[in-house]
Amino acid sequence: MAWHAYTVVFAAACVMVGVYWDISWHMSIGRDTFWTPAHLLIQAGGLIAGLSSGYVALHTTFRGSTAVRDASVNVWGFRAPLGAWTCIWGCAAMLTSAPFDNWWHNAYGLDVKIISPPHALLAIGIFSIVVGALLLTLAQQNRAEDERRRSRLAVLLALTGGFFLMNFALFLTEYSERDMMHGAFYYEVTAIAFPLALATLSRAIKLRWAATSAAAFFTAIMLGLMWFIQLFPATPKLGPIYQPITHMVTLAFPPLIIVPAFCIDLVMQRFAGKLGTFALACIVGPVFVLAFLAAQWPFATFLVESPLARNAFFNAENWVFWMTPAYAEHTRHFAPPDPNAWPFAVHVLIAIVIATVMSNLGLRRGRWMTQVRR
Amino acid sequence: MKRWLGPVFALVVMVATSAHIGSPDVLFDGMAGPYAVRVIVRPPEVVPGLAEVTVRTDSMATRVSIRPVFWRAGVRGAPAGDDMKHVPGQATLYTGQLWLMSYGSSSVYVTVEGPRGSGTAIVPVGSFATGRLPLSPALGVLLAVLGIVLFAGLLSIVRAGAGESLVVPGDVFDAPRRRRANRITATAAPLLALAVLGGWTWWKSEDATYRRRMYGSPELRPSMTTDATHRRLDLVVRDTASFRAITSAVTPDHGKMMHLFLIGVGDTVQRFAHLHPLETDSLHFTTEVPWLPAGRYRVFGDITLENGLSLTVASTIGLPALTGTVAPSDSDDAWTEVPHPTLIRAAAAASVGDGYAIRWSGAPTLAAKTPMDLRFTVRDAAGRVVPLHPYLGMAAHAVIMRDDASVFIHLHPMGTVATAAQRAFSLRDKGDTTPRGRLLDSIGGPGDMPGMSLSGDLDFPYEFPKAGHYLVYVQVKPATRVLTGIFDVNVQ
């Protein structure tokens, strides 16, 4: 069912745009109910993915043709493509997180932290929907015999890969402040997330520039949302208000992972098929860290220190309404290193080790993805 | 409803935060500009959380709005107000909710509009997490069931992903592939279980962190020094909050740095003193205890900070016998010991000395969690209602304590408020503070409340937080001496 892949990618887009919008809503307006437009977009995306997949499962099980049934897997006696099951599971996880999150707000206060257990469950549900969209499209790409159709599906996969990367970037928001970008911790955290995602996509998507394409979609989506949402007027509805906000505040300029993605694609083009997975990971991991460091470090200097970055285009003064003037001033300087910490070079080596391990995982997962047929 | 006339500043009346133990709701009777208001603020147990606000005003009001103002940010850092909703069938009653987002000294600005113009009453509240909602059994079961379904579903998806999904359409999902899928699923199961366990541990860790951040009254360490001419009580207040609850200096309230109440323990609850220690160093207080008999006493101290936050600290102390003559350290100190409290019932009256009596004239049956007026009348020996002299700037003071000391509050006819915090917020709004928020002038003079009624008919607006046996101590000054009536009451 080709329509289903497009429907679920659309649902993933709704969810990811909704999540970005919701974060922006919290940064600008603050007051939160279940019925904010951003929440509705997230829930709508989850329901579109879950219900359409549920329909596909019922249709495949009870009315599916032999070809449709052959392209499905059995779960609890019902048949549907693997991606559909992943979407149904993601929708169920999102729905489960709703009463949990509601209780959490009542027990511990409204969203004191973004990363809380119910939000993690919601994030896992959202992640599952994006993975489900990837798997549905992948299975069709892997089965496609027509080259044009395969290329079209690969582009759709690259778009979904952009949402996949967004997932990681948004979940790491609290560890990705601009003033942390000259600290070792930022590079260690990014080494956990992005090599895994980029290595997976570089293998799974049948495009010459697979990782670069996904990173380009990621960057374009993030920048598009950053520039577009800023256009809308907004004032905080919660206090205390320390920043005079008149328009929606959006997340910072996205990380330049397109640079290591391009380098990873070069590595894959040069060595894939010639080296084993682990040996390949031993190249991809260091390449990611060094390329990302080379790109993000000077760009962070620009974002933090240059007056030229303090505008809507680079969005270097995206201060939330509750940021005190003193803290806002801090954001114009890099956080000082911990005097007791190991030298930065040691942390870079740690980041390389982490990136290598995660690249290995990603390459193995990518290889599995190339084999998914149903 | 008690109504005060004349705002302190044009069209603005301020009241103060409530210092209390176990009695978190804030009640205020007063004026919002030209409109009489009774405001009840029920702070949330968690912060950030929603405060419930009820406002009763006069029939001239056409619009009532509320706005949360955090002291540190001031009114300039507050969001726009929200209109309150009329309660159906109640022409003068409005309800609304607002978010208290940060720990510390906060307030609710109540603005009333009508044909007489507009006016604002400021009702400061302490904004701290004080409770935690337990997980109800029904929700716990629901989450557990959903969790089990999700866990089983995920394992099934892992099995399908490791096995059948890799089979080319049309091929058979044969036994070797099934065995491989089962092996991978068997490996994934403990890993997923570990992940669930990690999530559970994370939840518990967040819970423990939250509990550490819950507000508890600052610690009060009392110590006694006695000799022939002194029975000195030294008090040290220590901020025990994991965050800093006491972030600014103590400021005088009714001209006193601390209002200290000593109440006898057990069968001696009729022993009561209202003293005013001096602050000798930061959060160090000292006072003489001249009259009370030896024995065990509960000690409650009310302090107000320069940021408008009022706090109650509590402890117990054994008071040694007097060995000589001790003079009070403050001329406004007052003490009493009556034979026994007077049970509040219809027309119950307590003789308080000098020929005066305080009579309970409110409803004989009191219900918990219900806003009410505690009504008393001060009469002379001839039975006439007498005018009162201000005592510490107020027509009367009342202290309410549950017999197990789980509830304690010091209130006035204007409500469950101190008076120093009102000006703290007002001066903050006017900009009369240093960049760090320190007030530039003394804010706690003992001046009387403007327009205050000094009639012997007294109303104390209050809401008992829970059922139980309570002691009510009422202090008035009908002539030259401060007299105290002690009542006890059963609240259903």
Interface residues (C-beta under 8 A of the other chain):
Chain A: G30 R31 A67 D70 A71 V73 N74 V75 W76 P81 L82 W85 T86 I88 W89 A92 A93 T96 P99 F100 W103 N106 A107 Y108 G109 L110 D111 V112 S116 P117 A120 L121 L135 A139 R143 T235 P236 K237 L238 G239 P240 I241 Y242 W322 W368 Q371 V372 R373 R374
Chain B: V46 V47 P48 G49 P68 V69 F70 R72 A73 G77 A78 P79 A80 W99 M101 S102 A129 R132 L133 P134 L135 L139 L142 L143 L146 G147 V149 L150 G153 L154 S156 I157 A160 G161 G163 E164 S165 L166 V167 V168 P169 G170 G199 W202 W203 E206 D207 Y210
